[in-house]
Amino acid sequence: MALNALQTATAGLKATQTAIGLVSQNVANASTAGYVKRTITTISSGVGNSGVSTGTITRSFDAAALKQLRLETAGSAYTSTRADIAGQVDTLFGTPGSATALDGLVNTFTGSLQTLAANPTSAAARTTVLNAASGLAGSINGIATSVQALRSGIEASLGTQTASASTLLSGIAALNVKIQSTTDDSTLADLQDQRDQKITELSGYLDIQTADQRDGTVSISTSSGVNLVAGGTAATLSFDGRTTLGPNAAYSTDPSKRSVGTITATTPGGGKIDLGEPGVLRSGSIAADLELRDTTLPQVQRQLDDLAAGMASALTDTSTTGTASGAGTAIDLTGMQPGNTLTLTVKAANGSMRNVILIASKGDSTSVDPSLTDDGTALAQTFDVTTGLAGVQLALGKLGGGYGSALSATASGATVTVSGSGGLSVVAATATKTAPTSATDFSTAYPQIALFVDGSGKGLFTGSFDAGSQLTGFAQRITVNPALGANTAALTAPGPANTGSSATRAQFAYDALTTAQQTFSSSSGIGGVAAPYATSVTSFAQDIIAAQGAAAANASSLDSGQSVALSTAQGRFAKSAGVSVDEEMSNLIALQTAYSANARVLTAARDMLDTLLRI
């Protein structure tokens, strides 16, 4: 009996010592980042299960709380990245209403035109108009340049983040290998802590899902199903970034057309997966940066391009409306320059309407991305304006969607009549023409005037596609016509044969910018996304500022909400996995009591044995 008691007490002392050591470890690491509380189990042993021995050391945490923490970590990284950039973009436009903000510069410019209309003989007023126009153009140049600088910064950041994420993946795979081969409970728990830390850090970059395997490893994939880690192998992430991005830089699934970097996941077997493709990554800072670089900031650029184009074309363009008849709709194409448009409104048998936009060019007919026109839902095609009817007929024949075979054209001189068949009819036609023949032509057209031109040497802004889209990046290039600097009198010159007064041109410019309706593409995201938006140039500028302010406020609000969600998830996980010093001290007291009890039993058993030996 004494021998059994001795064995039981000895086993109890060993188990209690191990438990006390674990409590000490927990308390010592209470403030260590990533440390998960350890617990130890005891099992019955000895004759009749009268004794006790230590079981396994395990980590104590709520698996559901850990999963939620990673989900919220990805969401918070996504919203904070977007909120940061949205705030910077909003700042670029200035404080609404201030003299240096974009809307303030627009108001200053239009106000100078109004003053000139009232004082057309004032040389100072003419100079003020040019200075105000230059200040406005310069502001648009600066904002647009800064937008592309933000894109270039994001491009560089994507390279850094991709390298970090790839390092984490390889580190997780290496820890999987160590965990598979580790038998010591304490070491195993330490390795699992390290792996969980890396996985949680990885979730800040990518939206990931994890799956625990029977062999102790963890498999990782993106939410869209791309496998990143399996056992001891991991995909390698690489980024083929560009140094500087410009307005034309865009993502494409076709590598030959892509002009920005993308993230490629290379599997251990050599397979390659494009993670930069829209929809593959859905959360995390990398997903946010891809969305900002490829969608959000290009739309800001488009808004600025449309504003710059609106400012230039409002002062130079005229519009001709066609005449509908039983034979179709006739319209005069005289004076059309490359980039000018012929818009045909086509009605289907079911009553639905769709625009066909033919864009004048000096070359073969090619299809055009309708998002680059003022109607993103239209069919768009260039036509060779130098060949007249033949160019129109060729362009119509190349239209898709059944329109090519249903629309036809005839001509009488410069007047072209377009008609439909097969249930399609042309119910309206509008030709937009740039009135001045060149940037230095201040007399042929009246009261139109090329106040703003393309500073790259292209002269008049006509929206030409002959050397790529003139619209794209125009915000960086818009400038005041240098020919006006040497001839400010052109701002108030009367028309041919002294038609109009000296105030006519200035008043026309003011009305063209503040009152006349311009059509802006839905691709800019202003005024809706399904149809073109008609408003004045000054109102469009105000709409841009309002849109950016609302976007920044919305992004900030979402980030604040996500921060609360992340904080809640962190608190929930810390409650389940963190070390409570008070709880550990309570456990220590209980263990000390048990240790003392086992020690007394051991002492009593020893005394009994000593007594027996002395008999």
C-alpha positions as CSV (number, residue, x, y, z in Angstrom):
1,M,0.0,0.0,0.0
2,A,2.8,2.4,0.9
3,L,4.6,1.6,-2.4
4,N,1.4,2.4,-4.4
5,A,1.0,5.6,-2.5
6,L,4.6,6.5,-3.2
7,Q,4.2,5.9,-6.9
8,T,0.9,7.8,-7.1
9,A,2.4,10.8,-5.2
10,T,5.5,10.8,-7.4
11,A,3.4,10.8,-10.6
12,G,1.2,13.5,-9.2
13,L,4.3,15.7,-8.4
14,K,5.6,15.2,-12.0
15,A,2.2,16.1,-13.5
16,T,1.8,19.1,-11.2
17,Q,5.4,20.3,-12.0
18,T,4.7,20.2,-15.7
19,A,1.4,22.1,-15.3
20,I,3.1,24.7,-13.1
21,G,5.8,25.1,-15.8
22,L,3.1,25.6,-18.4
23,V,1.4,28.3,-16.3
24,S,4.7,30.1,-16.0
25,Q,5.2,29.9,-19.7
26,N,1.7,31.4,-20.3
27,V,2.3,34.2,-17.9
28,A,5.7,35.0,-19.3
29,N,4.2,35.2,-22.8
30,A,1.0,37.1,-21.9
31,S,2.2,40.1,-23.9
32,T,3.9,38.2,-26.7
33,A,2.2,38.9,-30.1
34,G,0.8,35.8,-31.7
35,Y,1.2,33.6,-28.6
36,V,-1.8,31.4,-27.9
37,K,-2.6,30.1,-24.5
38,R,-1.4,26.6,-23.7
39,T,-3.3,23.9,-21.8
40,I,-2.3,20.4,-20.7
41,T,-4.4,17.4,-20.2
42,T,-3.9,14.7,-17.6
43,I,-4.8,11.0,-17.9
44,S,-5.3,8.3,-15.3
45,S,-2.5,5.7,-14.9
46,G,-1.1,3.1,-12.5
47,V,-2.8,0.2,-10.8
48,G,-6.6,0.7,-10.9
49,N,-6.1,4.1,-12.5
50,S,-5.1,5.4,-9.1
51,G,-2.3,7.5,-10.6
52,V,-2.0,10.4,-13.0
53,S,0.3,11.3,-15.9
54,T,0.6,14.3,-18.2
55,G,-1.2,14.2,-21.6
56,T,-0.6,16.5,-24.5
57,I,0.1,20.2,-24.6
58,T,-2.5,22.0,-26.8
59,R,-3.3,25.5,-27.8
60,S,-6.5,26.9,-26.5
61,F,-8.5,29.1,-29.0
62,D,-11.8,29.5,-30.8
63,A,-11.3,28.4,-34.4
64,A,-14.4,30.3,-35.6
65,A,-13.0,33.5,-34.0
66,L,-9.7,33.0,-35.8
67,K,-11.5,32.5,-39.1
68,Q,-13.5,35.7,-38.5
69,L,-10.3,37.6,-37.5
70,R,-8.7,36.8,-40.9
71,L,-11.8,37.7,-42.8
72,E,-12.0,41.1,-41.0
73,T,-8.2,41.6,-41.4
74,A,-8.6,41.3,-45.2
75,G,-11.6,43.6,-45.2
76,S,-9.9,46.2,-43.1
77,A,-6.8,46.3,-45.3
78,Y,-9.1,46.6,-48.4
79,T,-11.2,49.5,-47.0
80,S,-8.3,51.4,-45.5
81,T,-6.3,51.2,-48.7
82,R,-9.3,52.6,-50.7
83,A,-10.1,55.2,-48.1
84,D,-6.5,56.5,-48.2
85,I,-6.4,56.9,-52.0
86,A,-10.0,58.3,-52.1
87,G,-9.0,61.0,-49.6
88,Q,-5.9,61.9,-51.6
89,V,-7.9,62.2,-54.8
90,D,-10.5,64.4,-53.1
91,T,-7.7,66.6,-51.8
92,L,-6.4,67.1,-55.4
93,F,-9.6,68.9,-56.4
94,G,-9.2,71.4,-53.5
95,T,-11.8,72.6,-51.0
96,P,-15.0,73.2,-52.8
97,G,-15.7,76.9,-53.2
98,S,-12.2,78.1,-52.6
99,A,-10.4,80.2,-55.2
100,T,-7.7,77.6,-55.8
101,A,-10.1,74.6,-56.0
102,L,-11.2,73.3,-59.5
103,D,-14.7,74.8,-59.2
104,G,-13.2,78.1,-58.0
105,L,-10.9,78.2,-61.1
106,V,-13.8,77.4,-63.4
107,N,-15.9,80.2,-61.8
108,T,-12.9,82.6,-62.1
109,F,-12.6,81.8,-65.8
110,T,-16.2,82.1,-66.7
111,G,-16.4,85.3,-64.7
112,S,-13.6,86.8,-66.7
113,L,-15.5,85.9,-69.9
114,Q,-18.6,87.7,-68.5
115,T,-16.4,90.7,-67.7
116,L,-14.9,90.7,-71.2
117,A,-18.4,90.6,-72.8
118,A,-19.3,93.7,-70.8
119,N,-16.0,95.4,-71.7
120,P,-14.9,94.0,-75.1
121,T,-12.5,96.9,-75.8
122,S,-10.5,96.3,-72.6
123,A,-7.1,94.8,-73.4
124,A,-6.7,94.1,-69.7
125,A,-9.9,92.1,-69.7
126,R,-8.7,90.0,-72.6
127,T,-5.4,89.3,-70.8
128,T,-7.4,88.3,-67.7
129,V,-9.4,85.8,-69.7
130,L,-6.3,84.2,-71.0
131,N,-4.6,84.1,-67.6
132,A,-7.7,82.6,-66.0
133,A,-8.0,80.0,-68.8
134,S,-4.3,79.2,-68.3
135,G,-4.8,78.7,-64.6
136,L,-7.8,76.4,-65.1
137,A,-6.0,74.4,-67.8
138,G,-2.9,74.2,-65.6
139,S,-5.0,73.0,-62.6
140,I,-6.5,70.2,-64.7
141,N,-3.0,69.3,-66.0
142,G,-1.8,69.1,-62.4
143,I,-4.7,67.0,-61.1
144,A,-4.5,64.6,-64.0
145,T,-0.7,64.2,-63.6
146,S,-1.2,63.5,-59.8
147,V,-3.8,60.9,-60.6
148,Q,-1.3,59.0,-62.7
149,A,1.4,59.5,-60.0
150,L,-1.0,57.8,-57.6
151,R,-1.4,54.9,-60.1
152,S,2.4,54.7,-60.5
153,G,2.8,54.6,-56.7
154,I,0.2,51.8,-56.5
155,E,2.1,49.9,-59.1
156,A,5.3,50.1,-57.0
157,S,3.4,49.1,-53.9
158,L,1.9,46.1,-55.7
159,G,5.4,44.9,-56.4
160,T,6.4,45.2,-52.7
161,Q,3.2,43.6,-51.5
162,T,3.5,40.7,-53.9
163,A,7.0,39.9,-52.8
164,S,5.9,40.0,-49.1
165,A,3.0,37.7,-49.8
166,S,5.1,35.3,-51.7
167,T,7.6,35.2,-48.8
168,L,4.8,34.4,-46.4
169,L,3.5,31.6,-48.6
170,S,6.9,29.9,-48.7
171,G,7.3,30.4,-45.0
172,I,3.9,28.8,-44.3
173,A,4.8,25.8,-46.5
174,A,8.2,25.5,-44.6
175,L,6.4,25.5,-41.3
176,N,4.0,22.8,-42.6
177,V,7.0,20.6,-43.2
178,K,8.4,21.2,-39.7
179,I,5.0,20.6,-38.1
180,Q,4.6,17.3,-39.9
181,S,7.9,16.0,-38.5
182,T,7.7,17.4,-34.9
183,T,6.6,15.1,-32.0
184,D,7.4,17.4,-29.1
185,D,4.1,19.0,-28.0
186,S,5.7,22.3,-26.8
187,T,7.7,22.7,-30.0
188,L,4.7,21.9,-32.1
189,A,2.6,24.6,-30.4
190,D,5.3,27.1,-31.0
191,L,5.4,26.2,-34.7
192,Q,1.7,26.4,-35.0
193,D,1.8,29.9,-33.4
194,Q,4.3,31.0,-36.0
195,R,2.2,29.6,-38.8
196,D,-1.0,31.2,-37.7
197,Q,0.8,34.6,-37.4
198,K,2.0,34.3,-41.0
199,I,-1.5,33.2,-42.2
200,T,-3.1,36.2,-40.5
201,E,-0.5,38.5,-41.9
202,L,-1.1,37.0,-45.4
203,S,-4.8,37.7,-45.0
204,G,-4.0,41.4,-45.0
205,Y,-2.8,41.1,-48.5
206,L,-5.2,38.5,-50.0
207,D,-8.6,37.1,-49.2
208,I,-7.8,33.5,-48.3
209,Q,-9.4,30.4,-47.1
210,T,-7.6,27.7,-45.0
211,A,-8.3,24.0,-44.5
212,D,-6.7,21.9,-41.7
213,Q,-5.3,18.6,-42.9
214,R,-5.0,15.3,-41.0
215,D,-1.3,15.4,-41.1
216,G,-1.2,18.7,-39.3
217,T,-0.6,20.9,-42.3
218,V,-2.8,23.7,-43.5
219,S,-3.9,24.3,-47.1
220,I,-4.5,27.8,-48.4
221,S,-6.4,29.1,-51.3
222,T,-7.9,32.4,-52.4
223,S,-11.7,32.9,-52.0
224,S,-12.0,32.4,-55.8
225,G,-10.4,29.0,-55.5
226,V,-6.7,29.5,-56.5
227,N,-4.6,27.1,-54.5
228,L,-1.6,28.8,-52.9
229,V,-0.3,26.3,-50.3
230,A,-0.6,22.5,-50.2
231,G,1.4,20.7,-47.6
232,G,5.1,21.6,-48.0
233,T,4.7,23.3,-51.3
234,A,3.6,26.9,-52.1
235,A,2.9,28.9,-55.2
236,T,5.4,31.6,-56.1
237,L,4.0,35.1,-56.6
238,S,5.7,37.5,-59.0
239,F,4.8,41.0,-60.3
240,D,6.0,42.4,-63.7
241,G,5.5,46.0,-62.7
242,R,6.0,49.1,-64.9
243,T,8.1,52.1,-63.7
244,T,5.6,54.8,-64.7
245,L,2.0,54.6,-65.7
246,G,0.3,57.0,-68.0
247,P,-3.3,57.6,-69.1
248,N,-3.1,54.9,-71.7
249,A,-1.8,52.3,-69.3
250,A,-4.4,49.6,-68.8
251,Y,-4.9,46.0,-67.8
252,S,-5.8,43.3,-70.3
253,T,-6.0,39.5,-70.1
254,D,-4.0,39.6,-73.3
255,P,-0.3,40.1,-72.3
256,S,0.5,41.7,-75.6
257,K,-2.1,44.4,-74.9
258,R,-1.5,44.8,-71.2
259,S,0.5,47.9,-70.2
260,V,0.4,47.6,-66.4
261,G,1.9,44.9,-64.1
262,T,0.0,41.8,-63.0
263,I,0.5,39.2,-60.3
264,T,1.3,35.7,-61.5
265,A,1.0,32.7,-59.3
266,T,3.4,30.0,-60.4
267,T,2.5,26.5,-59.0
268,P,5.1,24.0,-58.1
269,G,4.2,22.1,-61.3
270,G,5.0,25.2,-63.4
271,G,1.4,26.3,-64.1
272,K,0.7,30.0,-64.1
273,I,-2.4,31.8,-62.9
274,D,-3.1,35.5,-63.4
275,L,-4.2,36.9,-60.1
276,G,-4.5,40.4,-61.5
277,E,-7.6,39.4,-63.6
278,P,-10.7,41.2,-62.2
279,G,-12.6,39.0,-59.7
280,V,-9.8,36.7,-58.8
281,L,-8.8,38.7,-55.7
282,R,-11.7,40.1,-53.8
283,S,-10.4,41.6,-50.6
284,G,-7.1,42.6,-48.9
285,S,-4.8,45.4,-49.7
286,I,-3.6,43.9,-53.0
287,A,-7.2,43.6,-54.3
288,A,-7.9,47.2,-53.3
289,D,-4.8,48.4,-55.1
290,L,-5.7,46.5,-58.3
291,E,-9.1,48.0,-58.3
292,L,-7.8,51.5,-57.6
293,R,-5.2,51.2,-60.4
294,D,-7.4,49.6,-63.0
295,T,-10.9,51.0,-62.3
296,T,-11.2,53.8,-59.8
297,L,-8.3,56.1,-60.8
298,P,-8.8,55.6,-64.6
299,Q,-12.4,56.8,-64.1
300,V,-11.1,59.9,-62.4
301,Q,-8.7,60.4,-65.4
302,R,-11.7,59.9,-67.7
303,Q,-13.7,62.6,-65.8
304,L,-10.8,65.0,-66.2
305,D,-10.4,64.1,-69.9
306,D,-14.1,64.7,-70.5
307,L,-14.0,68.0,-68.6
308,A,-11.0,69.1,-70.7
309,A,-12.7,67.9,-73.9
310,G,-15.9,69.6,-73.0
311,M,-14.1,72.9,-72.4
312,A,-12.4,72.7,-75.8
313,S,-15.2,71.4,-77.9
314,A,-17.9,73.7,-76.3
315,L,-16.0,76.7,-77.9
316,T,-15.3,75.1,-81.3
317,D,-18.0,72.6,-82.2
318,T,-21.3,73.0,-84.1
319,S,-24.1,70.5,-84.4
320,T,-26.1,69.7,-87.5
321,T,-29.4,67.8,-87.3
322,G,-30.5,65.5,-90.1
323,T,-33.9,65.5,-91.8
324,A,-36.0,62.3,-91.6
325,S,-38.1,61.1,-94.6
326,G,-39.6,58.0,-95.9
327,A,-36.3,57.1,-97.6
328,G,-34.3,57.5,-94.3
329,T,-32.5,60.3,-92.6
330,A,-30.4,62.8,-94.6
331,I,-27.6,64.8,-93.2
332,D,-24.9,67.1,-94.6
333,L,-21.4,66.0,-93.8
334,T,-19.7,69.1,-95.1
335,G,-16.8,70.3,-92.9
336,M,-16.3,67.2,-90.9
337,Q,-12.8,66.7,-89.6
338,P,-11.2,63.6,-88.2
339,G,-12.7,62.9,-84.8
340,N,-16.0,64.6,-85.6
341,T,-19.0,62.2,-85.2
342,L,-22.1,61.2,-87.1
343,T,-24.6,59.8,-84.6
344,L,-27.5,57.8,-85.9
345,T,-30.4,56.9,-83.7
346,V,-31.7,53.5,-84.8
347,K,-35.1,52.2,-83.8
348,A,-35.8,48.4,-83.7
349,A,-39.1,46.8,-84.4
350,N,-39.8,46.4,-80.7
351,G,-39.4,50.2,-80.2
352,S,-36.0,50.0,-78.5
353,M,-33.4,52.7,-79.5
354,R,-29.7,52.4,-79.9
355,N,-27.1,54.8,-81.2
356,V,-24.6,54.1,-84.0
357,I,-21.7,56.5,-83.9
358,L,-19.5,56.9,-87.0
359,I,-16.3,58.8,-86.3
360,A,-14.6,60.6,-89.1
361,S,-11.0,59.6,-89.8
362,K,-8.4,59.6,-92.5
363,G,-8.0,55.9,-92.9
364,D,-9.6,52.5,-93.1
365,S,-12.8,51.8,-91.0
366,T,-12.1,50.2,-87.6
367,S,-14.2,49.5,-84.6
368,V,-13.9,51.8,-81.6
369,D,-14.5,51.0,-77.9
370,P,-17.8,52.8,-77.3
371,S,-16.6,53.8,-73.8
372,L,-14.3,56.3,-75.6
373,T,-17.3,58.0,-77.1
374,D,-20.1,60.0,-75.4
375,D,-22.3,56.9,-75.4
376,G,-20.8,53.8,-73.9
377,T,-23.8,51.7,-75.1
378,A,-23.5,52.6,-78.8
379,L,-22.0,50.8,-81.7
380,A,-18.9,52.8,-82.7
381,Q,-16.9,52.7,-86.0
382,T,-14.6,55.0,-87.8
383,F,-15.2,56.0,-91.4
384,D,-12.8,57.5,-93.9
385,V,-14.2,61.1,-94.3
386,T,-12.0,61.7,-97.3
387,T,-13.9,59.1,-99.4
388,G,-17.4,60.5,-98.6
389,L,-20.2,58.1,-99.3
390,A,-17.9,55.1,-99.8
391,G,-16.4,55.6,-96.3
392,V,-19.8,55.7,-94.7
393,Q,-21.0,52.6,-96.6
394,L,-17.9,50.7,-95.6
395,A,-18.3,51.6,-91.9
396,L,-22.0,50.7,-91.9
397,G,-21.2,47.3,-93.4
398,K,-18.7,46.6,-90.6
399,L,-21.2,47.1,-87.8
400,G,-22.0,44.1,-85.7
401,G,-25.2,43.0,-84.0
402,G,-27.1,42.7,-87.3
403,Y,-26.8,46.4,-88.0
404,G,-24.2,46.1,-90.7
405,S,-26.6,44.2,-93.0
406,A,-29.6,46.3,-92.1
407,L,-28.3,49.9,-92.6
408,S,-27.4,51.4,-95.9
409,A,-26.4,54.8,-97.3
410,T,-26.9,56.9,-100.4
411,A,-25.7,60.4,-101.2
412,S,-26.4,63.5,-103.1
413,G,-23.3,65.7,-103.0
414,A,-22.1,66.0,-99.4
415,T,-25.6,65.0,-98.1
416,V,-25.7,61.4,-97.0
417,T,-29.0,59.6,-96.4
418,V,-28.9,56.6,-94.1
419,S,-31.8,54.1,-94.0
420,G,-32.6,50.8,-92.4
421,S,-34.3,47.6,-93.2
422,G,-35.1,44.3,-91.5
423,G,-37.0,45.9,-88.7
424,L,-34.5,48.7,-88.1
425,S,-35.1,52.3,-89.0
426,V,-32.9,55.4,-88.7
427,V,-35.1,58.0,-86.9
428,A,-32.5,60.7,-86.2
429,A,-29.0,61.8,-87.2
430,T,-26.7,64.4,-85.7
431,A,-23.3,65.5,-87.0
432,T,-20.9,67.2,-84.7
433,K,-18.3,69.3,-86.5
434,T,-15.3,71.3,-85.4
435,A,-15.9,74.8,-86.9
436,P,-12.4,76.2,-87.0
437,T,-10.2,74.6,-89.6
438,S,-7.0,75.0,-87.5
439,A,-5.9,76.3,-84.1
440,T,-5.0,79.6,-85.8
441,D,-8.2,80.0,-87.7
442,F,-10.0,82.9,-85.9
443,S,-12.1,84.1,-88.8
444,T,-13.6,81.3,-90.8
445,A,-15.8,80.1,-87.9
446,Y,-17.8,82.6,-85.9
447,P,-18.3,83.0,-83.0
448,Q,-16.5,79.6,-82.4
449,I,-12.9,80.0,-81.3
450,A,-10.1,77.5,-80.4
451,L,-9.4,78.9,-77.0
452,F,-8.1,75.5,-75.7
453,V,-6.0,73.2,-77.8
454,D,-4.0,70.0,-77.5
455,G,-0.6,71.0,-76.2
456,S,1.1,67.9,-77.6
457,G,1.3,69.6,-81.0
458,K,-2.0,68.1,-82.3
459,G,-3.5,71.5,-82.4
460,L,-7.3,71.5,-82.5
461,F,-9.1,69.1,-80.2
462,T,-11.5,67.1,-82.4
463,G,-11.6,63.8,-80.6
464,S,-9.6,62.1,-83.4
465,F,-8.8,58.4,-83.4
466,D,-6.3,58.6,-86.2
467,A,-3.3,58.2,-83.9
468,G,-5.1,56.6,-80.9
469,S,-7.8,58.3,-78.9
470,Q,-7.1,62.0,-78.6
471,L,-9.5,62.1,-75.7
472,T,-7.4,59.8,-73.5
473,G,-4.9,61.9,-71.6
474,F,-6.2,65.2,-72.9
475,A,-6.4,66.5,-69.4
476,Q,-2.6,66.3,-69.2
477,R,-2.2,68.1,-72.5
478,I,-5.0,70.8,-72.6
479,T,-3.5,74.3,-72.8
480,V,-4.5,77.8,-73.9
481,N,-4.0,78.3,-77.6
482,P,-0.6,80.0,-77.9
483,A,-1.8,81.9,-81.0
484,L,-4.2,83.9,-78.8
485,G,-1.3,85.1,-76.7
486,A,0.0,87.1,-79.7
487,N,-3.5,88.1,-80.9
488,T,-5.8,88.7,-77.9
489,A,-8.0,90.9,-80.1
490,A,-9.3,87.7,-81.6
491,L,-11.3,87.2,-78.4
492,T,-13.5,90.1,-79.3
493,A,-13.1,90.4,-83.0
494,P,-16.4,90.7,-85.0
495,G,-17.4,88.0,-87.5
496,P,-16.9,87.9,-91.2
497,A,-18.1,91.1,-93.0
498,N,-18.2,92.6,-89.5
499,T,-21.2,90.5,-88.4
500,G,-21.8,90.4,-84.7
501,S,-20.5,92.9,-82.2
502,S,-17.2,92.9,-80.4
503,A,-18.9,91.3,-77.4
504,T,-20.5,88.4,-79.3
505,R,-17.6,86.0,-79.1
506,A,-16.9,86.5,-75.4
507,Q,-20.7,86.2,-74.7
508,F,-20.8,83.0,-76.8
509,A,-17.9,81.5,-74.9
510,Y,-19.6,82.3,-71.6
511,D,-22.9,80.8,-72.6
512,A,-21.3,77.8,-74.3
513,L,-19.6,76.9,-70.9
514,T,-22.3,77.8,-68.5
515,T,-25.6,77.3,-70.2
516,A,-25.3,75.2,-73.4
517,Q,-25.8,71.5,-72.8
518,Q,-22.9,69.2,-73.6
519,T,-23.1,65.4,-73.8
520,F,-20.8,63.5,-71.5
521,S,-20.2,59.7,-71.5
522,S,-21.6,57.5,-68.8
523,S,-18.1,56.0,-68.8
524,S,-17.1,58.9,-66.5
525,G,-19.4,57.6,-63.8
526,I,-21.0,61.0,-63.6
527,G,-24.8,61.3,-64.0
528,G,-25.4,57.5,-64.2
529,V,-23.8,54.5,-65.8
530,A,-26.4,53.5,-68.4
531,A,-26.9,56.6,-70.6
532,P,-25.0,59.7,-71.7
533,Y,-25.3,62.7,-69.4
534,A,-26.3,66.1,-70.7
535,T,-25.2,69.2,-68.7
536,S,-23.2,72.3,-69.0
537,V,-19.4,72.3,-68.7
538,T,-19.4,74.2,-65.5
539,S,-22.0,71.9,-64.0
540,F,-20.0,68.9,-65.0
541,A,-17.0,70.3,-63.2
542,Q,-19.1,70.8,-60.0
543,D,-20.4,67.2,-60.4
544,I,-16.9,65.8,-60.6
545,I,-15.9,67.6,-57.3
546,A,-19.1,66.4,-55.7
547,A,-18.6,62.9,-56.9
548,Q,-15.0,62.7,-55.5
549,G,-16.1,64.3,-52.2
550,A,-18.9,61.7,-51.9
551,A,-16.5,58.9,-52.8
552,A,-14.0,59.9,-50.2
553,A,-16.7,60.3,-47.5
554,N,-18.2,56.9,-48.4
555,A,-14.8,55.2,-48.4
556,S,-14.0,56.7,-45.0
557,S,-17.3,55.6,-43.6
558,L,-16.8,52.1,-44.8
559,D,-13.3,52.0,-43.4
560,S,-14.5,53.2,-40.0
561,G,-17.2,50.5,-39.9
562,Q,-14.6,47.9,-40.9
563,S,-12.2,49.1,-38.3
564,V,-14.9,48.4,-35.7
565,A,-15.5,45.0,-37.1
566,L,-11.8,44.2,-37.0
567,S,-11.5,45.4,-33.4
568,T,-14.4,43.3,-32.4
569,A,-12.9,40.2,-34.1
570,Q,-9.5,40.9,-32.5
571,G,-11.2,41.1,-29.1
572,R,-13.1,37.9,-29.6
573,F,-10.0,36.0,-30.6
574,A,-7.9,37.5,-27.8
575,K,-10.5,36.5,-25.3
576,S,-10.4,32.8,-26.4
577,A,-6.6,32.6,-27.2
578,G,-5.0,35.2,-25.0
579,V,-3.5,34.7,-21.6
580,S,-5.5,35.9,-18.6
581,V,-2.9,36.5,-15.8
582,D,-5.6,36.4,-13.1
583,E,-6.8,33.1,-14.4
584,E,-3.3,31.7,-14.6
585,M,-2.6,32.9,-11.0
586,S,-5.7,31.1,-9.8
587,N,-4.6,28.0,-11.6
588,L,-1.2,28.3,-10.1
589,I,-2.6,28.5,-6.6
590,A,-4.6,25.3,-7.2
591,L,-1.5,23.6,-8.6
592,Q,0.6,24.6,-5.6
593,T,-2.1,23.1,-3.4
594,A,-2.0,19.9,-5.3
595,Y,1.8,19.9,-5.3
596,S,1.8,20.3,-1.5
597,A,-0.8,17.5,-1.1
598,N,1.3,15.2,-3.3
599,A,4.4,16.1,-1.3
600,R,2.6,15.3,2.0
601,V,1.5,11.9,0.6
602,L,5.1,11.3,-0.5
603,T,6.4,12.2,2.9
604,A,3.9,10.0,4.7
605,A,4.7,7.1,2.4
606,R,8.4,7.5,3.0
607,D,7.8,7.6,6.8
608,M,5.8,4.3,6.5
609,L,8.5,2.6,4.6
610,D,11.1,3.8,7.1
611,T,9.0,2.4,10.0
612,L,8.6,-0.9,8.2
613,L,12.3,-1.2,7.6
614,R,13.1,-0.5,11.2
615,I,10.8,-3.3,12.5
